[in-house]
Amino acid sequence: MFRTLLKTDALAIADQTFPVKYFELRTLRGARRYSAEILLGPGDRIILDDDSVTNLETRTTNLVPATLYSRLLAGRATAA
């Protein structure tokens, strides 16, 4: 099973921009699954998945800022 790159995007949060790649994957049963890979820093990625690209884009815009802010609160700030 191979992932197919659907599109690339950039997510701007505060004064930083994070690259996002959206992929499509066909399951063994023929269904489609979608994933987003967000690069926060060298060796630091967030991977999300969903059944639709629209839902995945919404989850990405909601969860990435929450992840970054929770890391700031925990003292684990990421460097872009």
TILUM-468562 format. One record per residue: residue in three letters; x, z, y of N, C-alpha, C, O, CB in turn. Coordinates in steps of 0.2 Angstrom, whole numbers, plus 5000, padded with zeros to 4 digits. Atoms other than C-alpha are relative to their C-alpha. Glycine has a CB too. Layout:
% TILUM-468562
Ala|X|Z|Y|X|Z|Y|X|Z|Y|X|Z|Y|X|Z|Y
...
This chain:
% TILUM-468562
Met|5004|5000|4994|5000|5000|5000|5004|5000|5006|5009|5004|5007|4995|5006|5000
Phe|4996|5000|4994|5007|4995|5017|4995|5001|5006|4990|4999|5006|5003|4993|5000
Arg|5003|4999|4994|5002|5000|5034|5001|4993|5004|5006|4990|5004|5002|5006|5004
Thr|5000|5005|4996|4998|4986|5046|5000|5002|5008|4995|5006|5009|4994|4994|4999
Leu|5000|4997|4993|5002|4989|5065|4994|4996|5003|4994|4990|5003|5007|4998|5003
Leu|5006|5003|4996|4986|4986|5075|5002|4999|5007|5000|4994|5010|4994|5004|4999
Lys|4998|5000|4993|4992|4990|5092|5004|5006|5002|5005|5010|4998|4993|5000|5004
Thr|4995|4995|4997|5004|5000|5103|4996|5002|5006|4993|4998|5009|5007|4998|5000
Asp|5003|4997|4994|4999|5011|5117|5004|5005|5003|5009|5007|5000|4993|5003|4999
Ala|4996|4995|4997|5006|5024|5129|4995|5006|5002|4990|5004|5005|5004|4998|5005
Leu|5004|4995|4998|4998|5041|5132|5004|5004|5005|5009|5007|5004|4998|5005|4994
Ala|4997|4996|4994|5002|5049|5149|4997|5007|5000|4991|5008|5001|4999|4996|5007
Ile|5002|4993|4999|5001|5068|5150|5004|5003|5005|5011|5003|5004|5000|5004|4993
Ala|4996|4997|4995|5006|5077|5165|5005|4995|5003|5003|4989|5005|5004|5006|4998
Asp|4995|5004|4998|5023|5069|5170|5003|4996|4995|5009|4993|4996|5004|5003|5005
Gln|4997|5003|5006|5027|5062|5153|4996|4995|4997|4990|4995|4997|5002|5005|4995
Thr|5004|5006|5004|5022|5046|5143|5003|5000|4993|5009|5000|4992|5001|4993|5004
Phe|4998|5000|5008|5022|5046|5124|4997|4994|4997|4991|4992|4998|4997|5006|4997
Pro|5003|5006|5003|5021|5030|5114|4996|5002|4994|4997|5007|4990|5007|4996|4998
Val|5005|4999|5005|5007|5028|5102|5000|4994|4996|4999|4988|4999|4993|5002|5002
Lys|5001|5006|5004|5006|5016|5087|4994|5001|4995|4993|5007|4992|5007|4999|4996
Tyr|5006|4999|5004|4990|5013|5078|5001|4995|4994|5003|4989|4995|4993|4998|5004
Phe|4999|5004|5006|4990|5007|5060|4994|5000|4996|4989|5004|4997|5006|5003|4996
Glu|5005|5000|5005|4978|5001|5047|5002|5000|4993|5008|4997|4992|4995|4993|5001
Leu|4998|4999|5007|4979|5005|5028|4994|4998|4996|4989|5001|4997|5003|5007|4999
Arg|5005|5001|5005|4969|4998|5014|5001|5005|4994|5006|5005|4992|5000|4993|4998
Thr|4999|4996|5005|4965|5011|5001|4999|4996|4993|4998|4990|4993|4994|5006|5000
Leu|5000|5004|5007|4965|5007|4982|4993|4998|4999|4992|4993|4995|5002|5005|4995
Arg|5007|5002|5001|4946|5006|4983|4998|4995|5005|4992|4993|5005|4995|5006|5000
Gly|5001|5005|4995|4947|4993|4997|4997|5003|5007|4996|4999|5011|4995|4996|4997
Ala|5003|4997|4994|4941|5005|5011|5006|4999|5005|5012|4999|5003|4998|5007|4999
Arg|4995|5000|4994|4950|5005|5028|5001|5007|5003|4996|5010|5004|4999|4995|5005
Arg|4998|4994|4997|4959|5020|5035|5005|4998|5006|5009|4993|5005|5004|5005|4995
Tyr|4996|5001|4994|4967|5021|5052|5004|5006|5002|5002|5012|5000|4996|4998|5006
Ser|4995|4995|4998|4982|5031|5058|5003|4999|5007|5004|4993|5008|5005|5002|4994
Ala|4997|5000|4994|4990|5035|5074|5007|5004|5000|5006|5009|4997|4996|5002|5006
Glu|4993|4996|5000|5009|5040|5076|5002|5000|5007|5003|4995|5011|5005|4996|4996
Ile|4998|4999|4993|5013|5048|5092|5007|5003|5000|5008|5008|4997|4995|5005|5003
Leu|4993|4998|5000|5032|5050|5096|5000|5005|5006|5000|5003|5012|5004|4994|5001
Leu|4999|4995|4994|5034|5067|5106|5008|5000|5002|5009|5002|5007|4998|5006|4997
Gly|4993|4999|4998|5053|5067|5105|5004|4997|4993|5001|4996|4988|5002|5007|5001
Pro|4997|5002|5006|5067|5062|5093|4999|5005|4994|5000|5011|4994|5008|5000|5002
Gly|5001|4996|5006|5062|5067|5076|4993|5004|5000|4992|5008|4995|5005|5004|4998
Asp|5006|4995|4999|5046|5075|5082|4994|4995|5001|4993|4992|5006|5000|5004|5006
Arg|5005|5004|5000|5030|5065|5078|4993|5004|4998|4994|5009|4995|5001|4994|4995
Ile|5007|4998|5002|5011|5068|5077|4997|4995|4996|4997|4989|4999|4996|5003|5006
Ile|5003|5005|5003|5002|5058|5064|4992|5002|4999|4991|5008|4996|5003|4998|4993
Leu|5007|4998|5000|4983|5058|5065|4997|4994|4996|4999|4988|4996|4996|5000|5007
Asp|5003|5005|5003|4971|5048|5054|4992|5001|5000|4989|5006|5001|5002|5000|4992
Asp|5007|5000|4999|4952|5043|5054|4997|4994|4996|5001|4990|4994|4998|5001|5007
Asp|5004|5006|5003|4939|5031|5047|4999|4994|5005|4998|4988|5003|4994|5002|4998
Ser|5001|5005|4995|4938|5021|5064|5005|5001|5005|5008|5006|5007|4993|5000|5003
Val|4995|5000|4994|4950|5016|5078|4997|5004|5006|5001|5007|5009|5002|4993|5001
Thr|5003|4997|4994|4938|5022|5091|5000|5007|4999|5002|5011|5004|4993|4998|5000
Asn|4999|4993|5001|4937|5039|5083|5007|5003|5001|5009|5008|5004|4997|5002|4994
Leu|4993|4999|5000|4956|5039|5081|5002|5001|5007|5006|5005|5009|5004|4996|4996
Glu|4997|5000|4993|4959|5035|5100|4997|5006|5003|5001|5009|5007|4997|4994|5003
Thr|5003|4994|4997|4947|5049|5105|5004|5006|4998|5005|5011|5002|4992|5001|4998
Arg|4996|4994|5002|4956|5062|5094|5006|5000|5003|5009|5005|5004|5000|4999|4992
Thr|4994|5000|4997|4972|5056|5100|5001|5003|5007|5005|5007|5009|5003|4993|5000
Thr|5000|4997|4993|4968|5059|5118|4998|5007|5001|4999|5010|5006|4995|4995|5004
Asn|5001|4993|5000|4961|5076|5114|5005|5004|4997|5006|5010|5000|4993|5001|4997
Leu|4995|4995|5004|4973|5083|5102|5007|5000|5002|5010|5005|5002|5000|4998|4993
Val|4993|5000|4998|4990|5077|5109|5001|5005|5006|5006|5009|5006|5002|4993|5002
Pro|4999|4995|4994|4988|5087|5126|4999|5007|4997|5003|5011|4999|4995|4998|5005
Ala|5000|4993|5003|4982|5102|5116|5006|5002|4996|5008|5008|4997|4993|5000|4996
Thr|4994|4999|5003|4997|5101|5105|5005|5002|5004|5009|5006|5003|5001|4994|4995
Leu|4994|4999|4995|5009|5100|5119|4999|5006|5004|5004|5010|5005|5000|4994|5005
Tyr|5001|4994|4996|5001|5114|5129|5001|5006|4996|5003|5011|4998|4993|5000|5003
Ser|4999|4994|5004|5001|5125|5114|5007|5001|4998|5009|5007|4998|4996|4999|4993
Arg|4993|4999|5001|5019|5122|5111|5003|5003|5006|5008|5007|5006|5003|4993|4999
Leu|4997|4997|4994|5023|5126|5129|4998|5008|5000|5003|5012|5002|4997|4997|5006
Leu|5002|4993|5000|5013|5143|5127|5005|5003|4995|5006|5009|4996|4993|5000|4998
Ala|4996|4997|5005|5023|5146|5111|5008|5000|5002|5012|5003|4998|4999|4997|4993
Gly|4993|5000|4998|5040|5142|5120|5003|4995|4996|5010|4995|4996|5003|5006|4998
Arg|4997|5006|5004|5043|5126|5110|4999|4994|5004|4996|4989|5001|4998|5000|4993
Ala|5002|5006|4996|5042|5113|5124|5004|4994|4997|5010|4995|4994|5002|5001|5007
Thr|4997|5006|5002|5046|5095|5119|5004|4997|5006|5001|4997|5011|4995|4996|4996
Ala|4996|5004|4995|5059|5085|5128|4998|4992|4999|4999|4990|4993|5007|5001|5000
Ala|5001|5007|5000|5054|5067|5131|5006|4995|5001|5005|4989|5000|4994|4997|5004
